[in-house]
Amino acid sequence: MGRTVPSFRIALYQEEKKWKAFRDALDRDERGMFDRLFASSRLHISACMMAARPVRIHCIMMAMLLYQYGQVLPLMEG
């Protein structure tokens, strides 16, 4: 049997672990922002699962950007 591909939820968790040293180097307030960014990518996890991108962080960052854009757009229009 071949290796199975981990679910994107597991892949997201693994990717977040890879960034632990970066996160730990941030100030306390920035760590909270970093955590919220990764949490925001979970809101679009279904889109990431369907994208099947070979570099996981690309989809994760796109999900983060989409969330942030959704937050900023009403401010720009308003």
SVG drawing of the C-alpha trace seen along z (x, -y; Angstrom):
<svg xmlns="http://www.w3.org/2000/svg" viewBox="-20 -55 33 57">
<polyline fill="none" stroke="black" stroke-width="0.4" points="0.0,0.0 1.1,-3.5 1.3,-6.3 -1.9,-8.2 -2.0,-12.0 -2.8,-13.6 -6.0,-15.6 -5.5,-19.3 -6.5,-19.9 -3.5,-17.7 -1.3,-19.4 -2.3,-22.8 -1.4,-21.7 2.0,-20.4 2.7,-23.6 1.9,-25.7 4.4,-23.6 7.1,-24.3 6.6,-28.1 6.9,-27.6 10.5,-29.1 9.3,-32.1 6.3,-32.5 8.4,-32.1 10.7,-35.0 7.7,-37.4 6.6,-39.7 3.7,-38.6 1.1,-40.8 2.5,-39.6 2.2,-36.0 -1.5,-36.6 -1.8,-38.1 0.2,-35.2 -2.2,-32.7 -5.2,-34.5 -3.8,-34.5 -3.4,-30.7 -6.9,-30.4 -8.3,-32.5 -6.9,-30.1 -9.1,-27.4 -12.2,-29.3 -11.3,-28.5 -10.1,-25.0 -12.5,-23.4 -11.1,-25.6 -7.6,-24.5 -8.6,-20.9 -9.9,-21.3 -6.9,-23.2 -4.5,-20.3 -1.5,-22.6 1.9,-20.9 3.2,-23.7 0.8,-23.7 1.8,-27.1 0.6,-28.8 -3.0,-27.8 -2.8,-28.6 -1.4,-32.1 -4.1,-32.6 -6.8,-31.7 -5.2,-34.2 -5.2,-36.9 -8.7,-36.2 -9.9,-36.6 -7.9,-39.8 -9.2,-41.2 -12.8,-40.5 -12.1,-42.4 -10.6,-45.4 -13.0,-45.7 -15.9,-47.2 -13.6,-49.8 -12.5,-50.8 -16.0,-51.0 -17.5,-52.7"/>
</svg>
